[in-house]
Amino acid sequence: MRSEIKHLSHSSRETLDRCAKSWFLKYRTEAPRAQSLWLAGGSAVHETTEHYDLMSAVGNADAFQTGMVYERFFDLQLAKLREKEANEHKWRSSAGEDIERWRVMGLQFVQSYIDWREASPWELWTTPDGEPAIELDISGRLPGCEPEIKAYLDRVFWDPLFKRLWIVDLKTSKRPPKTAEQFGVYAALMAVKYGSSQHPDRGAAFMNRKGRLSTPFELESYTPKAVGAVFADAWKRVQSGVFPAEGIAKNDCFLCDVQSSCHAKGGPLAPLYDPDSPGHASNIPPF
């Protein structure tokens, strides 16, 4: 069993809402996670675009060698996958998107972002502390919620025409976000960290596959108090110690990377990690 949970995040709360059992196995046990090629590729795209924006912030974007930088980051991500699972055939991947395909399309995803940045009138926002809003750590505590909420924000842009702050999250997946929740959490944390005057008006995903922003979300209603109440409710669920396997009923198990440790899914590792398994140590009386 892992040590006590001391913080939450948007992704962990999202997992808790989708399936409490999946959350428990991910965050309270050492259950192994299935490795995903798309996460390695997506991480390399994020790292490369971050490097580009950091160079852009100091006026060196013209010297950016896109292909070389992406290849380097992608190879490092592949090495991390192999450390966790040497057999590449066990990696989760989308149809038609193998390693060599990711070498090509990942670079295209990076270039689509660079093209958008060069054409956009938006400017990278600089925090009141003088930090460029690139992979910005806005972790903090919200009203009514005991634990810290960890959050790292891809980008914040300033729209000089409409005088607005925009939260932008880079997405290499095929589908845009369905709700404003992720952006709302970030907006609330920004307001706590930098003051209510720095609460962003809008949020959108940059869809790297399409080279454009998704439909924007309005964020005015995502106040620190409102978002804090949502996380306080999640914290109560964590403290309850009750973690049912809700993903099966919701048909969400395809998203879960700890299925092999879930008793409800018949996972072969369930006796090692899932207390609901009859073979788990907590269910075997001592001799």
N, C-alpha and C positions, 0 to 999 in steps of 0.2 A: 504494500500500500504506500502510495506517495504521501509526502508531508501535507499538512493542512493547507487548504486553498486560501490564499491571502489576497487574491485579486480576481477580477472578472475582465472580460473584453467583449466587444461586439460579437466576434466569431464564437467565443465560448457560450455566450448567452443564446446565440442563434442555434448552436448545437443542442443546448438544453431544451429550447422550445421545440426543436424537431424531434429529438429522442433523448429522454433523460438517461437511458441506459448507455447510449453512445457517449454522452457527456461523461458519465461515471467512468467508463472504461478508458476514455481518452485522458481525463484529468485527475483521476483518483487511483489509477492502477498503472502498472508498467506494461500493459497489453501492447504487443507490437502493432504498428500501423503499416498497412499496405502502402508501398511506395508508388508514386504516380509520376509518370513522365511529364504530364502536362503541368504539374507543379514545378518541376525543375525548369522546364522551358519558360513558364510564366515568371519565375523568379529571376532568370537570366535577363528577360526583357525588362523587368523592373529595375534591376541593377544597372543595366546599360543605359536606360533612359535617365536614371538618377545621375549617373556619371556625366551624361550629356548636359543636364540642367545645371549641375554644379560647375561645369566648365563654362557654360553660358553665363552663369551668374558672375563670373570673374572675367568675362570677355574673351574666353579662349575656345568658343564653340567651333570656330573655323578649323581648329587643329584636331577636331574629334575624328578618330578613325573608327567609324561605326562597326565595320565587319570584324576587325581585329578585337575590339573590346567585347562585342557580343560573343564571339567564339571563345574568348577567355572565360567569361562568366558562365557560359553554357557548359564548358568542359568541367569547371569547378563544381557546378550543380550536379552533373552526371557522376562525378567522383563521390559526392556526398551520398547519392542514391546507392552506388555500388558498395559503399561502406556498410549501409544498412541492409541491402539485399543484393548479393552478388549475381543472382540469376535474373538477367534482364527480362526473361520470359514471364516472370512473375510481376513485373511492373504493370500497373494499370495505365492504359493509354487509349486514346480515341482512335476509332477506325481510320486508317490511312495516315496517321500522324505518328510515325516512328521517329527514331533518333535523327536520321538523315533528313526527314521532312521538317523536323523542328529546326535543324540548322538553317534551312532555307526560309521557312515562314517566320521563324522567330526574328530573323534579321529584317524581314519585311515589316513585322509588327513594330520594331524599333523605328524603322524609317518612316512609317506612317505617323508616328508620334512626332518625330523631328519635323516632318513636312507640316503638320498641323501647327506646331509651335512657331515655325518660321512665318506662317501665313496669318496667325492670330494676333490681334492687337492687344490681347491680354498680357499682363505683366506678372511675373512671379512676385508674390507678396513677400514682404520682409516683416518679420515680427517686431513688436516694440523693443525686443532685446537685440535686434539687429541680425537675426538669423533668417536666412532664406527658407521659405516654406517648402522644403524638399524632404520627404520622408520625415516629417516633423513629429517629434515626440510631444503629444499633448495629454499624456496620462495625468489623471487626477481623481479627485473625489467629488461626487455630485451630492446635492442635498438629499438627505433621507436614506442614503446608501452607505453602509458601513465600509465595505472594502474599496480599495483603489480600483479604478477602471483603466486598464492599459490600452493605449491607442497610439498608433503611428499613422500619420496622415500622408498619403502620397504627395499631393500638391494643394496649395492654396493660390489662387490667382486673383489679381485685382483687375476688374473691368473698368478702364478709365472713361468709357463712354457713358455707362449707366451708373458708375460709382458704386459698384457692388463687389463684395468678396464672394468667390466661388470655390467650393471644395470640389476637387477632381480626383477620382480614384481610377487608376488604370486597370483595365480588364482585358485579359487575353482570352477569356472564355467566349463562347458563341452567343450567350444570352445576356442582355442587359439586366440590371437589378430591377426587381419588381416593386420594391418599396423604397421609401426615403430613409429607412431606419438607420442604416450605416452612416449616412451623411448627417442625420439628425444627432446621433451620438457624438460625432466629431464636432458639430456646431456647438452643442451644449458644453463640451469640454473646452473648446476654444473660448467660449464666453467666460468660463470659470477661470481659465488661465490668464487671459489677456484683458478681461473686462467685457461688459455687456455690449459696448460699442463695437467690439470685434466679432460679434455673432454673424456668421456668413448668411447671406440671403438665399443662396441657391447652392445646389449640389448636383453633380452629374458624373457619370462614368465616361471615361474616354475608352471607346471600344477599338482596341488596336487592330482587330481584324477588318474593321470597316473604315478606320481612319477618321472617325468623327465622334462627337459627343452623343451620349444617349439623351433621351427625353429628360429635361431637368426636373428637379424636385424643389418645391418651396420649403424652406426650413424654419420659418418664423415661429411655428408652433412648438418646435423642439427646444423648449427652455430647459435650463439645468434642473429645475424642479420637476418638470414633466418626465424627463429622461431618467432622473434619479429615482423616481417612483417605480419605473419599469425595472430598473436594475435591483431595487430593493426587493421587489417581488421575486426576481430570479434568485436573489441571495437567500430568501426564505425557503425556496425549493431546494437549494443546495444544502441548507442547514437541516432540512427535514430528514435527509438520509434515505428518501424513497426515490428510486430511480427505475421506473417501469420502461419496458422496451416498446416505446410508442411508435418507433419508425416503421414497424411492420404494418400496423393499421393505416398509417399515412402513406405507405408505399414509398418511403424515403430511404430504404436500406441501400439503394445503389449509391448513395452519397457517402455511406459510412466506410471508413477505412479500418475499423476494428471489428468487423463482422466475425472474423475467425475466433474472437474471444467472447462472443455473445451466445448465451445459452438459448435464447429465443430463436436464433437463426441456426441452431445446431452447430455452432462453431466448434472445431476440434480442440481449441485452446480454452474453452469455457471453464472447465474444471480448475484451471490455473488462475483465472482472473475474475470470473463472474460468480458472485455469491449466490445467485439464483440457481446455479448448477448443483445438482445433488452430489456431484463429486468434488465440489469445492471444499477446501480445508475447513471452512467455518461450519460446514454441514456434516462433518464426520466426527462422531463422538470419540473422545479419547478412550484408549483401552485402560 
